[in-house]
Amino acid sequence: MKRVLGLCCAALLLAGCMRKPETVAFSAAEAAFIKKPGTGVITGHAFRTRPLGQIVNAAGEVVYLVPQTGFARERFKNLFGEGYYVAHRFFPMEGERNAEYDAHVRETKTESNGRFAFKDVAPGDYFVMTTVTWGKEEDWIREGGVVYDKVTLTGKETEPVHLVLSGK
C-alpha cells in the first residue's frame, strides 16, 4: 500500500512539473542574431539566498544565453510565470527537445563563486538562465532552483553589461 501511495504521489508531482507545450513555432530567422558577430560582453553572478541568509553560488553550473524570440518568450512564461525563479521541485523534467532552438542557444559555465561571462555577443534581447541548487547530489528533489533575467545589448556598450541572477 505504501509503495502504491508513493508511486501515485510521484506521478502527481511529475504531472505538475510537465511543461505546457509551446503554441508559437520556433523561428531560426528570428533567433539568427545570436549567431552574428558582436562586441558585447555580458557578465554576471548567479546565486540564491537560503532562508537563514546564507548565499549559495551557482558553482560550475551551465549558464544559457537565449535569444528572446516569440517561442522563447512563451517558453519562459510557461516555465516561470511572472517570476524570475522556479524551485527545483517544480521545474519540469526533461521533455521533448527542439534541436533548432538548442542550436540558437549559447552556453558558458559559472566559476566556483557563481560568476560567468559571455563575450562577443551580438546586439539583441536575451534571456540568461542557470541553476542554483544545494543538497545531496543523489537527491531527486533538491533545494534551490532555476533563475533567469533579461538583458538587452544595443551594440553601443563600452563596458560589460552585468547581471545578478538571484531570482528576484
N, C-alpha and C positions, 0 to 999 in steps of 0.2 A: 504494500500500500504506500509506504514512504517513497519507494522508487517511482511509482506511477505519479504520485503527487509532485515529486521533484522534476520528472520529465514534463509534466503539464506546466509547471512554473517556468521551466527553461523555454518551452515552446512559446508561452505568452510573452516572456521577456524578449525573445528573438523577434516575434511578430511586431512588438512595439518598436523595435530597433530597425526595422526594414525601411529603407529609403523610398520615398514616393518616386514613382517614375517621372522622368522629365517629359514635358509636353512640347518644349521648344527643341527643335533639332539643332545639333551641333553644326556650326559653320566654320570650316577651316579658313575661309576668306576673312571672316570677322575676327578670327584669332591670329591671323598671319602676322600682325605687328610684333608679336613676341619673338619672331624669328628674324626680324630686321636688325641691322647693326645699330647700336646705340652707345651713348657715353654715360648713361645714368648709372648711379650706384644706389642700391637700397641696403641699408644696414639695419640691424635690429637686435633686440634682446627678447627672448621668449621665456616666460616663467609663469608660475601660478603661486598665489599666496594661500597656504594652508589655513584652516580655521583659527589656529592659535598664532598666526602671524609669520610662521616660518616660510621663507621663499624657497621654492623648488624650481631650479633651472631646467630647461629642456636640453639636457646634456646628450649630445650625439644623436639627436633626432633629425629626421629629414624635414626640410622646410620646402614648401611648394610655392612657386610663383605662377599664378594662374591668370591668364588674360580675362578681363571682365567682358564676357560675351553674353548674349541672351541665355544661352544654355547654361553657362557658369553661374549667372545671377540666379536663375531658377534653382539650380542645384544647391547653391549656398543657402538660399531662402528655405528650401526644403530641409536642409540639414540643421541650420542654426536658428531658424525663425527670425525673431527680431534681435537676437543677441549676438555676441561675438565669441561664445564659448558653449560647448556641449560636453556634459560629463561623459567619461569613458563608457559607463554602463549604458548610456543612451545613444552612443554613436553607432551607426549601422554597421553590421558585419559586411565584409566584402561581398559585393553583389556583382552584377554584370558590369564588365568594364567597357569603356568606349575608347578604342585604340586611337582614333583620330584626336579625341580630346586629350588623352595622355601624351600624344606626340607634340602637343602645344603647351605643355607644362614644363617649366624648368624646376630643377631641384638643386639644393645645396644641403649641407649638414651643419648643425649647430656645434659650437665648441663646448667644452665641459661647463663653461659659465653661461650657456644659453645664447651666446652671441652668434650672429650669422651675417653673411653679406652676399648680395647678388651684384655682379659687375657687368658692364657693357649692356645695360638694359635700355631697350628702345622706348621712346615716349608712348604712353598709353595708360589705361586704367587697369589695375591689377588687384587680385586678392593674394594675400600672403598667409599661409596656414601651416601649423605644425601641431605636434602632440606634446603635452607635458603630463606625465604620469609618474606615480610613485607606488611603492608596494612591491610585493614579491613578483618577480618576472613570470612565474608559473601560474599566478592567479588569473583566472578567466576574466574577472572584473577587477579592475584596479582603480585607485583613486586618481583624481585629476581628470584630464580630458583633452579636447582639441580646441585650440584657439586660432583666431584669424583676425585680420584687419584689412582695410582697403588702402590703396595708395595710388596716386596719380603722378606720373612723370610727364613734364611738358617738353623736355628736351633743352630747357634753358637753365637747368640746375647747375650751379657751380660747386656745390657741396653735396655730399651724400644725403639722401633722404632717410631719416631714422624712424623706425617703428618700434613700438613696445607692444609685443603680443602677450597680453595677460588675460584676455577675455573680458576686459572692462571697456 
